[in-house]
Amino acid sequence: MPRFLPILTLFIALVPAASAGVLTLTNGDRIHGDLVLVEREHVVWKSETFGDITIVKDKILSLETDKDLKIAGREEPCALAGHRREQWELYCDEGDGWVMDFPAIDRAEPYINFVGNPVIFHGNVSAAGVFENGNREREDWDVNTNFDVRHDDFHHIVGTQYQNQNNVEVQGLEKYRLNYDLRWIFAEKWFAAGNSSFLHEEARNLELSSTVGLGLGFLFFDTDKSALSIQSGVSSLKEDFIDPTLAEDPSKRYAAGRTAWDFRYKFDLGPEVYYNQEVLQSFDSSEDYQSNAEIGVRTPLVKGILMELKYAWQYDNTPSLESEKEDTKMTVGVGYSW
């Protein structure tokens, strides 16, 4: 027995290595270790030699792991049966096999690490202003902040805006906006959505405009480089006016159908373009509808600091009396993203 002890020791030592995962790169390199995390653009892999390393998805030919995985949109653990370049073949608790695109995976991790999942936090803030003194007195502010907080299969999207226009001709026209959207990804591409918006805009005679709704959405793709989603549902709108005498109905409320879409794309050289739009159509009256949209470009200047060019369009077919149906605005500002 003693002479077999070294062989037995060696066998025991090799068993964990045999069950460890293997990451194969497009250049042919094979990295033995374990999966830590799959993110939108990267894979974090714990190498037996180098420790944790981050690898861009484009450089990965195949991934093998014997650990059950938690895939965004799936509550049960899933086993990875095969990885062939751009596709994962998965088997979950139901026993049915299914295939999904590897680049489209927003998040995957070992199921054992699912409890205590870290919160992912992204956001940006931008500001544009015009200040003049002398022959003309003018102060214009436009400040926007956006937050994207993700935990497990829930996405919290928060947006705020403050706008102030103050000059000799127009005194103190302020605008406040707060948006909050909640997304629950219950399947690979589908999500349930709750949305709310609160707006105070003196230029349009709005004391408070509130929108609350529910809907269903489809996520075509969502990575660090690009994203596209569309959703539709029903909303409840309520508008209270600053000067009720300028409105046919001092407090207007109606139910509406809502459709919205969001798109962004980041070029390899750095600039990012985005476009989002929302359309609301009253169920009671075909004349009651409104829409707002934003299209813009964010260009990085230095790490974290960016320049933003944005065109905003807003249309209300039944505005307050003496108010225009359409509003447009072009802004150029600087901001910070993380």
C-alpha positions in Angstrom: 0.0 0.0 0.0 2.7 2.6 0.8 4.2 2.4 -2.7 0.8 3.2 -4.2 0.3 6.2 -1.9 2.1 8.7 -4.2 -0.1 7.5 -7.1 -3.2 7.9 -5.1 -2.2 11.4 -3.9 -1.6 12.4 -7.5 -5.0 11.0 -8.6 -6.8 13.0 -5.9 -5.0 16.1 -6.8 -5.9 15.7 -10.5 -9.7 15.1 -9.9 -10.5 18.8 -9.3 -8.5 19.8 -12.4 -10.4 17.3 -14.5 -13.7 18.8 -13.4 -12.7 22.4 -13.9 -13.9 24.5 -16.8 -12.0 25.3 -20.0 -12.1 28.6 -21.9 -10.9 28.4 -25.5 -10.0 31.6 -27.3 -10.2 32.4 -31.0 -6.4 32.3 -31.2 -6.4 28.7 -30.0 -5.3 29.3 -26.4 -7.0 27.2 -23.7 -7.4 28.6 -20.2 -8.3 26.1 -17.5 -10.3 27.4 -14.5 -13.8 28.4 -13.5 -16.4 30.8 -14.7 -17.0 33.8 -12.5 -19.4 36.0 -14.4 -20.7 36.6 -17.9 -21.5 40.3 -18.5 -22.9 42.2 -21.5 -19.5 42.5 -23.2 -17.1 40.5 -21.1 -16.5 37.2 -19.4 -14.7 37.1 -16.1 -12.8 33.8 -15.8 -10.8 32.5 -12.8 -7.6 31.1 -14.3 -5.8 28.4 -12.4 -2.6 30.2 -13.2 -3.4 33.9 -13.4 -6.4 34.4 -11.2 -9.4 36.4 -12.3 -9.1 37.7 -15.9 -11.6 39.7 -18.0 -11.9 38.7 -21.7 -14.0 40.3 -24.4 -16.7 38.0 -25.8 -15.5 38.5 -29.3 -12.3 36.7 -28.4 -14.0 33.6 -27.0 -14.4 30.5 -29.2 -16.0 28.3 -26.6 -16.7 28.0 -22.9 -17.0 24.8 -20.9 -18.1 24.6 -17.2 -19.6 21.9 -15.1 -21.4 24.4 -12.8 -25.1 25.2 -12.9 -25.7 28.7 -14.1 -28.2 31.5 -13.3 -29.3 33.1 -16.6 -31.0 36.5 -16.6 -34.7 35.8 -17.0 -34.6 32.3 -15.6 -35.3 31.5 -12.0 -34.1 27.8 -12.1 -30.5 26.6 -12.5 -29.4 25.8 -16.1 -26.6 23.5 -17.3 -24.4 24.4 -20.2 -24.4 21.5 -22.6 -22.4 23.1 -25.3 -20.9 26.3 -26.7 -20.4 26.7 -30.4 -19.0 30.1 -31.1 -22.1 32.3 -31.0 -24.6 30.0 -29.3 -25.1 28.3 -25.9 -27.1 25.1 -25.6 -28.7 25.0 -22.2 -30.8 22.6 -20.2 -32.8 23.9 -17.2 -34.9 22.2 -14.5 -37.8 21.6 -16.8 -35.6 19.3 -18.8 -36.1 21.0 -22.1 -33.1 22.2 -24.1 -32.9 25.6 -25.6 -30.4 27.7 -27.5 -29.5 31.4 -27.0 -27.0 33.7 -28.6 -23.9 34.0 -26.5 -23.3 37.8 -27.4 -26.9 38.6 -26.3 -26.5 37.1 -22.8 -26.8 40.1 -20.4 -25.7 38.3 -17.3 -24.9 34.7 -16.3 -23.1 33.4 -13.2 -22.7 30.2 -11.2 -26.1 29.5 -9.6 -24.5 29.0 -6.2 -23.4 32.7 -6.3 -26.9 33.9 -7.2 -27.8 34.7 -3.6 -26.2 37.9 -2.7 -25.9 39.1 -6.3 -24.2 42.5 -6.5 -26.1 45.5 -7.7 -25.0 46.9 -11.1 -25.2 50.7 -11.2 -24.7 52.8 -14.4 -25.6 56.4 -15.0 -24.8 59.7 -16.6 -25.4 63.4 -15.8 -25.2 66.2 -18.4 -25.6 70.0 -18.2 -26.0 72.7 -20.8 -26.3 76.5 -20.1 -26.3 79.9 -21.6 -25.3 82.9 -19.5 -25.1 86.5 -20.9 -24.5 89.8 -19.1 -24.3 93.3 -20.6 -26.5 94.4 -23.4 -28.5 91.2 -23.0 -29.3 89.5 -19.7 -30.0 85.7 -20.1 -29.7 82.6 -17.9 -30.7 79.2 -19.3 -30.1 75.9 -17.6 -30.8 72.3 -18.8 -29.6 69.5 -16.5 -30.3 65.8 -17.0 -29.5 62.8 -14.9 -30.1 59.1 -15.8 -29.6 56.0 -13.6 -29.8 52.3 -14.5 -29.8 50.1 -11.4 -29.9 46.3 -12.0 -30.3 43.5 -9.5 -31.1 39.9 -10.5 -33.8 40.1 -13.1 -35.0 43.6 -12.1 -34.0 46.8 -13.8 -34.7 50.2 -12.3 -34.4 53.1 -14.8 -34.6 56.6 -13.3 -34.4 59.9 -15.3 -34.6 63.5 -14.0 -34.5 66.8 -15.8 -34.4 70.5 -14.7 -34.8 73.3 -17.1 -34.9 77.0 -16.5 -35.3 79.9 -18.9 -34.8 83.4 -17.6 -34.3 86.6 -19.6 -35.7 90.1 -20.2 -38.6 88.8 -22.4 -39.3 85.6 -20.4 -39.0 85.5 -16.6 -38.5 82.3 -14.7 -40.0 79.5 -16.9 -39.1 76.3 -15.1 -39.5 72.7 -16.0 -39.1 69.6 -13.8 -39.4 66.0 -14.9 -39.1 62.7 -13.1 -39.3 59.3 -14.8 -39.2 55.9 -13.2 -39.4 52.6 -15.1 -39.3 49.1 -13.6 -38.5 46.1 -15.7 -38.8 42.5 -14.7 -37.2 40.1 -17.1 -39.2 36.9 -16.8 -38.0 35.2 -19.9 -35.0 35.3 -22.2 -36.2 38.4 -24.1 -39.5 39.4 -22.5 -40.0 41.7 -19.6 -43.0 43.1 -17.7 -42.8 46.9 -17.3 -44.2 49.5 -15.0 -43.7 53.1 -15.9 -44.4 56.5 -14.3 -43.7 60.1 -15.2 -44.2 63.4 -13.4 -43.8 66.8 -15.1 -44.1 70.4 -14.2 -43.7 72.8 -17.1 -44.6 76.5 -16.8 -44.2 77.2 -20.5 -47.0 74.8 -21.3 -49.2 75.9 -18.4 -48.8 72.5 -16.6 -48.8 72.5 -12.9 -48.5 68.7 -12.8 -48.8 66.1 -15.5 -48.6 62.5 -14.3 -48.5 59.3 -16.2 -48.7 55.8 -14.6 -48.9 52.6 -16.6 -48.2 48.9 -17.1 -47.0 47.0 -20.1 -45.1 44.3 -21.8 -41.8 44.6 -23.5 -39.4 42.7 -25.8 -35.6 43.1 -25.5 -34.0 42.5 -28.8 -30.4 42.9 -27.4 -28.7 44.7 -24.5 -24.9 45.0 -24.4 -22.4 47.7 -23.5 -22.2 48.4 -27.2 -25.8 48.4 -28.3 -29.4 48.0 -27.0 -32.8 47.9 -28.5 -36.1 47.4 -26.7 -39.8 48.0 -27.4 -42.8 48.0 -25.1 -46.5 48.7 -25.2 -49.2 48.8 -22.6 -51.9 51.0 -21.0 -51.4 54.2 -19.0 -53.5 56.7 -16.9 -52.8 60.4 -17.6 -53.8 63.3 -15.5 -53.1 67.0 -16.2 -53.6 69.9 -13.8 -53.0 73.4 -15.2 -51.4 76.5 -13.6 -54.1 78.8 -15.0 -57.3 76.8 -15.3 -58.9 79.6 -17.4 -56.5 78.7 -20.3 -57.7 75.1 -20.4 -61.0 73.6 -21.6 -60.9 71.1 -18.8 -59.1 72.4 -15.6 -58.1 68.9 -14.6 -58.0 66.5 -17.5 -57.7 62.7 -16.9 -57.9 59.9 -19.5 -56.7 56.3 -20.2 -54.4 55.8 -23.1 -52.5 53.2 -25.0 -48.7 53.6 -24.7 -45.9 52.5 -27.1 -42.2 53.2 -26.4 -38.9 52.2 -27.8 -35.3 52.7 -26.9 -32.2 52.4 -29.0 -28.5 53.1 -28.5 -25.3 52.2 -30.3 -21.7 52.8 -29.4 -19.1 53.0 -32.2 -15.7 51.5 -31.7 -14.0 54.9 -31.9 -16.0 56.1 -28.9 -19.2 58.1 -29.9 -22.5 56.7 -28.8 -25.8 57.6 -30.6 -29.2 57.1 -28.9 -32.9 57.5 -29.8 -36.0 57.0 -27.6 -39.6 57.9 -28.2 -42.9 57.5 -26.4 -46.4 57.7 -28.0 -49.6 58.0 -25.9 -53.1 57.7 -27.5 -56.3 58.3 -25.6 -58.9 55.5 -25.7 -61.8 58.0 -25.3 -60.9 60.6 -28.0 -58.8 60.1 -31.2 -57.8 63.8 -30.9 -56.1 63.3 -27.5 -52.6 62.1 -28.2 -49.1 63.2 -27.4 -45.5 62.1 -28.1 -42.0 62.9 -27.0 -38.7 61.9 -28.4 -34.9 62.4 -27.9 -32.1 61.8 -30.3 -28.5 62.5 -29.5 -24.8 61.8 -29.6 -22.4 61.4 -26.7 -18.7 61.7 -27.4 -16.1 60.9 -24.8 -13.5 63.7 -24.2 -11.5 62.0 -21.4 -12.3 59.1 -19.2 -15.7 59.5 -17.8 -16.2 63.0 -19.3 -18.3 63.4 -22.4 -19.8 66.0 -24.7 -23.5 65.6 -25.6 -25.5 66.9 -28.5 -29.2 66.3 -28.1 -32.4 67.2 -30.1 -35.6 66.9 -28.1 -39.1 67.0 -29.7 -42.4 67.1 -27.8 -45.9 67.2 -29.3 -49.3 67.5 -27.7 -52.3 67.5 -30.0 -54.6 69.1 -27.4 -52.5 71.5 -25.4 -53.5 74.2 -23.0 -55.1 77.3 -24.8 -52.5 79.7 -26.1 -49.9 77.0 -26.1 -48.2 75.5 -29.2 -48.7 71.9 -30.0 -45.0 71.3 -30.8 -41.9 72.1 -28.9 -38.3 71.4 -30.1 -35.0 72.0 -28.5 -31.3 71.5 -29.4 -28.7 71.5 -26.7 -25.0 71.0 -26.5 -23.5 70.3 -23.1 -20.9 68.3 -21.1 -21.5 65.5 -18.7 -20.1 62.6 -16.8 -20.9 58.9 -17.1 -20.1 55.8 -15.0 
